[in-house]
């Protein structure tokens, strides 16, 4: 009986991730960005612990891997798309984009499609055991959720418009599947020489957390992408 219960614990945690993503999507469609952000964060916590619990309990399975990807598509693909879909209805549209006002919001679901593609590639790509190729879906989701919640007033002001939002969305879709190496915060030791880029990232994130409040996550993810590009360009370890 104990083995039967143990075997289902990781998949149950994964289903909690899926339910959190569904609830976040629902909240986003009603414009409850704060709740959507919180539920996405809760889903990310479940996503962290499902794999850990499977390894600790020794009950990893092919169905668990497939279920995890399906849950991630909802929490880190559909939910941020829904937030962006709602936001597109309230941003300022320049005159040349006014005819697209009723159509453009639906392009937000490109994030869901590219997130699904990113997850599929990750499952098959043996290069991504100690680092990433392209921006991870949780990072992309955290960027959008944090930006929408923390900078909503700016996004719907005259200083911003639908063109910039659309361009940023396309850029994030590209970064999800781009053949760009991204470092992972995995430490084999604590030496400066082996972990220089990771220590720089952590230390520079501290003032962002202090001064930018909820928007700090968007800034941190943007800095993570820039730092990964610099590391790849100059071959930093």
N, C-alpha and C positions, 0 to 999 in steps of 0.2 A: 504493500500500500504506500509506504514511504517513497519507494522508488518511482511509483506511478505519479505521485504528487510532484516529486523533485523534477521529473522529466518535463513537466508542463510549466514550471516556474518561469524560465526564460521567455517562452512564447507568450505567457500571460503578461509579462512586463512589456513585450513588444506590442501586444494588443492595446495596452494602456497608452503607449506612444501613438498608436493609430487613432484611438479615441480622442486623445488630446489634440491631434492634428485636425480631426473632423470638427471638434468643438471650436478650435481656433478659426477654421474656415467659416463656420457659421457666424461667429462673432465679427469677423472681418466684413462679411456681406452686410451686416447691420451697422458698420462703421464704428464698432467697439474696438478700436485699435489696441487700447491698453490690455483688454482681456485677451485679445488675439496674441499679443506679444507674450503675455504671461503663460498662456496655454502652449504656445510654441516652445517656450523655455522649459516648461514641465515635460513636454514631449521629448526635448533634447536630453533631459535628465534620465527619463525612461530609456532612451536610445543608448545612453552611456552604460546603464546597468544591465540591459538585457544580454549583451555580449559578455560582459564581465561575469554575470551569474552563470551563463552557459559554460564558460571556461572553468570557473571555480567548482561547479557541480559535475563537470565532465559529461555534459549532456548535449553538446553541440550536434546539430543535425542539418541536413540539406533544406528541410522545410523551414527551419528557423531562419536560415540565411535568406530564403526567398521572402518569408514573411517580414523580415526586417527591412528589406528593400521596398516592399509594398507600403509599409508603414511610413518609411522615410519619404517616399514620393508624396504622400499626403501632407505630412507635417512640414517638410522642407521644400515642397514643390507647389502643391495646391494652396496651402494656407497663405504663403507670402503672395502668390498670384492673386488671391482673393482680396488681400489688403491693397495691392496695387490697383486692382480692378475698381475698387471703391474710390480710391484716391483720384483716379483718372477722371471721375465725374465732377471733381471739385477744383481741379487745377485750372489756371488761366490758360485759355487757348488763343494763340496769336491768330490774326485774321486768315492767314493762308491755311491754317489747320482747322478752322471752324467747320468746314464740311465733314470733317472726320470725327466730330465730337461724339456721335453715337456709335462709331465703329471702333475707335482707338482703344477704349477700355478693354475690349476683348483680347487685344494683343498681349495683355498682362499674363495670359495663360501660356505664353511662350516660356515663361520661367518654369512652369510645371513640366513642360515637354523637355526642356534642356536639363532640368534636374533629374528626370527619369533617365535620360541618356547618360548623364554623368554617373549615376548610380550603377547603371548597367555596365559601363566601362570599368568602374572601380571593382566590380565583382570579378571581372575577367582579367584585369591588368595586374600582372605579377610584379610590376615595378613599384607598386604603391604600398609596399609593406612597411617601410620606415619613413616615407615622405609621400607627398601627393603630386599628381599631375593634373593641373587645373584647380580652381577654387573648390573646396569641399562644399557640399550642399548646405550643411548646417551653418557654415560661415556666411554663405550668400544670403541665407534666410535671416540670420542675425543682423546682417547689414541692413536689409530692407525694413525689417520690423523695427529696429532701433531708429532708423532714419525717419520713418513715417510717424512713429510715436513721439520722438524727441524733437523733431523739426517740422511738425505739421503746419504750424503757423507760417513758416517760411515757404514751404512747398505750395501752399495755396495763395501766396501773396503775389503781387505784381512783379516782384523781383525774380520769380521763377515761372516757368510755363510748361505746357505739355510736351513741347519739342525736347527740352532738356530731360524731362522724365522719360520720354520714349527712348532717347539716345542712351541714357544711363541703364535702362532696362536691357537694351540690345547688348550693351557692353558687358553687363553681368552675365547674360546668356552665353556670350562668347567665352568669357573667362571660366565658365563652368567646364567647358570641354576643350579648352585650349591646351596645347602641348607645352605648358609652362610648368616647370618644377616649383612646387611650393613646400617649404620646410614644415615639418611636424614638430609639435612640442613634446618630443619623446627624448628622455635623457638616459643614456647608458652610463654616464658618469657626470660629475659636476665640474669638470675642468673647463677653464675659460677657452682654451685652444680648441677643444672639440665641440663646444656649444656657444661660440661667440655670438652667432646670429640670433640664437634663442634668448640669450641673456640681454642683448641689446633690445630685442623686441619687448621683453617683459619689463625692463626698466623704463623704456620710453612710453609704455602704456599707462604707467602709474599716474602721471599728470593728466592724461586724458580722462581717466576714471574720476579724478578729483574735480576737474573743472567743467567737463562736458555733460555730466549727469547721464540721462538716458541716451543721448546722442553719442555717448562715448563708444558704444559698441560698433556703430557705423564707422566712426573714425578709426577704431582699432582694426577692423577688418580691412578698411582701405589701406591703412599703414602696413598691414600684414601682406597685402598683395604687392605694394610698392617695394617692401623690403625683400620679398621673395624674388621679384624681378631683378633687384640690385644684386642679390646673392647669386642668382643664376648668371648674370652678366659678368660679374667679377670673380666668379668661382669661389665664393666664400663657403666655408663649411658651417 
